[in-house]
């Protein structure tokens, strides 16, 4: 598998992801082949879609102010995290452990880093729809069949540092089911599923960086996946009750009622 980091101009609210991607490919003198994967930082997708929140316009609720005091956060930021979260389980100073779109992540994916002005950038409103739209547009623009992975960072229990997380993918199945296969000694595999999209996101995240790199795109070639025309990605998440980590957590102290 080969990965090529693609530097880009600063992506501003309303900019076209496809235009910035094609510019970055041209600048790097790289072409796209059938079967390639395009990894895209979630923040530039949100910026392109205009999903930016000005903290000056946020009015914190009582719940947000309580969380802000308890976990040493600006109340306006705590409010945006609450607005974006499906559930809040707790936290440490500056960070809340939240459930967002079936993912256990810090601060619902809301980020102050590299956000314009006094604002924050949440995840795209509908990451899966964004991934599928970008894939169709890139396929049409470049005349190639590609896969798309939208990448953010996450932390792992009891480990220092961030790793890549695929918050959405399109064009291929993001998980490979190894159950029923046999290992080197002939034993039948009972539980193993391989997170392909997360593996790709992790590799791309190392090149994207976390600060001033301006590498919102990574071109991945010869990834161990097979594209499927118009393939809608399957689920990458599992219910809380089936999760080794989250099933051991106390009930969330804030949870949204499904509508």
C-alpha positions, -999 to +999 in steps of 0.1 A: +000+000+000+014+034-010+003+067+006+009+101-009+003+133+012-014+161-007-007+196+005-035+221-002-043+258+001-062+266+032-097+254+029-122+281+038-159+279+045-178+272+012-147+260-007-152+231-030-135+199-017-132+185-053-115+217-065-090+217-037-084+180-042-077+183-079-055+213-073-035+193-047-032+163-071-019+186-099+006+203-076+019+170-065+020+158-101-001+127-091-029+110-110-057+089-097-062+053-108-093+030-105-093+014-071-075+043-053-087+056-020-089+093-011-086+101+026-100+135+035-097+153+069-132+157+084-125+193+093-121+204+057-153+186+048-171+206+076-155+238+064-165+231+028-201+225+040-201+257+062-205+237+094-186+262+116-200+275+149-191+309+162-187+307+200-198+343+203-233+333+192-236+303+216-258+307+247-248+281+273-276+262+291-275+253+328-263+218+319-235+232+298-224+256+326-224+227+351-202+206+328-180+235+321-173+241+358-168+204+365-145+197+336-128+231+333-141+241+299-154+273+284-192+271+288-198+280+252-176+252+240-193+228+264-227+238+249-215+230+214-203+196+225-236+189+242-255+200+210-234+176+190-234+146+213-258+117+216-247+110+252-221+122+277-205+097+300-180+119+319-147+134+313-113+148+325-103+184+326-109+200+292-124+169+276-158+151+277-162+114+268-192+114+244-211+092+221-214+106+186-229+087+156-222+055+174-185+064+181-170+069+215-150+101+210-137+132+228-159+163+228-183+149+201-157+155+175-159+193+180-125+209+176-111+244+183-077+236+167-073+252+132-108+267+134-112+302+119-114+330+144-133+325+176-152+294+163-152+257+165-157+230+139-179+200+145-180+169+123-200+172+090-237+172+096-240+138+079-206+123+074-218+093+054-238+114+030-207+137+026-185+107+018-209+094-008-214+128-024-176+134-026-170+100-041-196+104-068-182+139-076-146+127-077-156+097-099-173+120-123-147+148-123-116+125-126-133+097-146-120+070-122-136+048-096-123+056-062-132+050-026-134+078+000-126+078+037-134+108+060-108+109+087-107+124+122-085+116+152-094+099+184-078+087+216-076+050+227-082+038+262-050+039+283-029+050+254-011+084+249-017+103+217-042+103+189-048+079+160-069+080+129-106+072+129-128+067+098-160+086+106-174+076+072-164+058+041-179+051+006-172+028-023-161-003-004-169-024+027-152-008+056-150-040+077-136-074+066-153-103+084-127-131+091-151-152+111-153-188+098-118-185+082-090-207+095-057-196+111-022-210+104-030-240+126-064-248+111-084-233+140-116-216+129-117-179+136-147-171+158-147-133+166-122-114+144-134-086+121-107-063+105-115-026+105-102-018+070-115+018+068-100+026+103-067+011+092-066+033+062-076+063+083-048+055+108-022+054+081-035+086+064-037+104+098+000+100+104+007+120+072-020+146+077-007+156+111-025+176+138-013+212+136+002+232+107+008+206+080-019+217+056-023+181+043-061+175+042-059+148+016-040+116+013-040+094-019-038+057-011-030+032-038-030-006-037-050-007-005-062-042+005-098-035-005-120-040-035-141-012-047-178-019-056-196+005-079-220+026-060-213+006-029-228+021+002-205+015+031-216-009+058-217-001+095-184+004+113-199+006+148-216-018+172-241-012+200-228+000+234-240-032+250-217-053+228-186-030+232-158-044+254-151-009+267-183+011+266-205-018+280-185-014+313-193+023+317-219+035+341-250+049+324-244+083+308-254+112+329-267+131+299-284+113+270-306+125+242-339+109+237-343+095+201-369+114+181 
